[in-house]
Amino acid sequence: MKAQLYSKDGKGKGDIELPDLFSKDIRSDLVQKYINASVVLKTQPYSHDPKAGKKHSASGTISHKRHDWKGHYGRGISRVPRKTMWRRGTQFYWIGAELSSARGGRRAHGPKLVKRIRKINKKEIQKAFNSALSATAFPEQIVSRYSSINKIESVPAVIESLPEKTKDLKNAIKNIFQNMDNIVFKNKTVRAGKGKARGRKYKSNPGLLIIKADSEKVKSKEFDIVSINELSISDLYPLGRLTLYTKKSLSESPQEPVEPKESKEESK
């Protein structure tokens, strides 16, 4: 498989042969399985305090035996746990506690503080990563992802080297991806409607993904710039993301994708 090679200024220089990784079969089901497994690990645990409603002195049931101290015998009341509010000699005033039916009691069936971990093996992760990379080289995948693109040719694009200045980088990308400024550049706008007051004030697009080598030092807020060894499946999801590779990054083999794991802060 071949790709279009561009100069530092964004002008065409010919074709370049892509690695065999880009000709792999696209397994969208495995990519979705990996994303589902990682999303579950990132979700915020939601539950009540395990000790909520159980911080009373009422534990167990009160006795109904005859002549038993602090018993219920002859009072015609149920055996639910009760806490003592006051007493006068052998006369007690109790209030039901600890039960879900009692005021201030525990919750009956609240959400459990347990994550249902979804597992995915290493071979499936590798196939999902290969599928996500090869999807960037298929025009059908890119057209199906972006609604504003009807037809695209010569993907993925490969640039000889990245300009150091942001201004030159923007001009080069404009020459490579013509009439695609609304997709290539990151755009952040204020949402219209009630969503502004509901924690989603801004709308933004991901922009172009630039994959570089580890030795290349380029920074820009206009695009997503990721080194080949730090690339993950989530950077390429949904499949068919518009991507620009550097010539040096294609010569480096990417590291094996990491299995989704729960961070220490999330597990606390």
N, C-alpha and C positions, 0 to 999 in steps of 0.2 A: 504494500500500500504506500502511495506517495502523497505528499502534502506540498502546498505552495510555500516557498521560502521567500521571506522579505528581508530587505536590507534594514539598516539602523534607522533610515528615514521613512520606512514604510513602503518602499518601492519593490516591485516584484523582481526576483533574481533567478527564478527557475524552480525546479522541483527538488525535493529531498525525500529520501527513503525513510519511512517510519519503522520503528521496531515491530517485531511480531506481536507484541502485546496489544497493539491496536486492531488486530484482525481476529481477536477472540470473540466468541459468541456472547451476545448480550443476555444475561440472566437477570431480568428485572425482578423476578420473584425472590432471588437471593439478596439483592440490594435492599428490597423492601423488608426482608427478614432481619437484616443487619440494623436498619434504621429503627425498626420496632423494638429490637433488643436494647439499643442505646437510649431510646426515648424513655423506656420504662425505668432505666437506671437514673435518668436525670430528673424524673418527676419528684416534686417536693412531697415528702411523707405527710399524710393528713390523718390525724387521729386526735382523740381527746386524751387528757392526762390519765395514765393508767390508775392513778390513786384518786381521781376525781370522784366525789360522792362516797368515799370510804374513809374519810378522816374524822369519824365520830367515835365516841366511846362505846357505842352499841355494837357488840360483837356476839354472834350466835343468837339463840332464842332464850327467852326467860321461862323459868320453870313453872309448871302447873301443879306441882305436888302440894299436898297438905303441909301446913306448918313449916313451909320452906321460906327462908328469909328472902325478901324481895321477889316473891313469886306472884303468879297471875291467878292463883286458885280462887274461885268464886267471884271473879270480876267480870266474866263474860266478855273477854277481849281475846283477840287472836294471838298467836304465838310469834308474831313478827318481831324482829330485833327492834328494841326501843332504847332511847337514851333518856336518862333521868333529868328532868328540868328542876324539880324541887321535891322535898319530902318533909313530912311532919310526923315523926315517930315511925310508925309502920305504914303510913299513908304516903304513896308515891304518885307523882304526876309524870307520866311518860309520854314521849312522842316517837312515832315510828321513824326509823332512820336506816340508812344503808341500802334499802331496797329501791328498785327502779320506780315503784309505785308511790314511794314516800317523798315528801318535800325535801329537796336538797340531796336526794339519793343518787346512786350511780346510774349511768346510762344503760339502757337495756341491751341494745344491739348497735353500738356505735361502730364507726369505721375502724378496722384493725390496722395497726402500725406494721404492716407486712407488705413487702413488694413481691409481686409474682414475677420472678426473674425468668426471662426468656433466653434460652441458650442457643448458641450457634457455634458450630465447630470451626476449626482453623481452615480446613479446605474450602468450606463454604464462604468464609470471610475473604480468602484469596480470590475465589471466583467472582465474588461480588465486587471486589476492588478492580479486577481486570475488566469486568463488564462496565463499571462506571467510567474507566479510562477510555475503553474502546467506543463508548457511546458518544464521546466528544468528536469522533472521526466520522460519524454517520449523519449526513444531512437530514435524514428522516426523523431522527431523534431530536435534533435541534428545532426543526420546524414544528414538531408536535409539542415541544415545551413552550416555545414563544409564540403567542397568538399574533403578534405583529409581524412575524416573518413568514412570508409565503414561499420563498425559494432562496436557497443559499448554496453556494458552490465553494470548492476549495477549502474544506475544513478537514482537520484543524489547521490553523495558521501557525507558522513557525517563523520567528524573527531571529535574525543573525545574532544580535546582541541588543540589550536594553539601553536606551540613552540614560544618562545619569540625571539630567535635569527633567523635572516634571513637565515643563512646557514642551520640550522636544518629544517626550514620551507620548503626550496627548496628541501632538500633531502626527506622529507616526501611526498611532492607533486609528486616528481619523482616516488616514490614507488606506489602512488595511481594511477596516470595517466601515465602508462608506454608507452614508444614510442610515446609520444605526446608533446615533448618539443617545437616543432614549433608552437603549438596552446596554450599551457598552459602558457608559458613565453612570456612576452611582447618583441617584436622585432621591432626595428626601423632601416630602411635602407634608403639609398639615392636612389631616383627614377632615373631610366634610361630614357634618352630622354629629350625633350624640356620642360617637366613639371617642371624641376628644376628652370627655369626662369619665371615660371608663377604662383608662389605662392604656389606650392605644391611640395616642394623639397623632403620631406621625406614620406615614406610609413611605416605604423605601424599597428600592429594587437592589438585588445583589451586585449588579454590574458585571464587568468582564473579569474572568479568572485568569491571572497570569501565573504560569508555573515556571519557576526559574531554578537554576542550580544553586547549591549551597554557597559557592564562592562569589556569586553575583550579589552585589549590595545595592538594591534599589528599593526605595520606599515611596509610597504615594497613597493618599486617601481617596483618590478617584476610582481605584480598582482594588480587587482582592489579589494580593501578591503572596504566593505560597511557594516555598522551596519544595523540590521533588521528594525530599526525605521526610518532610512534615505534612505531606498531602494525606488527606483522609477521605473516606467515602462520603462523609457529610458535606465536604467542600464541593463535590460533584453532583450532589443530589438536589432536586430531581434530575433524572438522566437527561443528557443532551445539553449540558451547560456550555455556553459560548466560551471557548478557552483559547488562550494564546500561549504557545510553548516557546521557550528559547532553544536555540540549537544546542547549547551546552547541556541543558536539562535532559534532552533526549539521549545523550551519550551516557548519562548516569542512570543506573538501575534503581528504581524506587525500593525503599525498605518494605519489609513485610507488614501488612496492615495489622494494627493492634486490636486485640479482642476488646470489646466494650466492657469497661470496668467501672465500678462505683467508686467515686472519690471519697477521701476520708471525711471531708466536710459534709458530704451528702449522707454518709452512713451514720453520722452522729444524731 
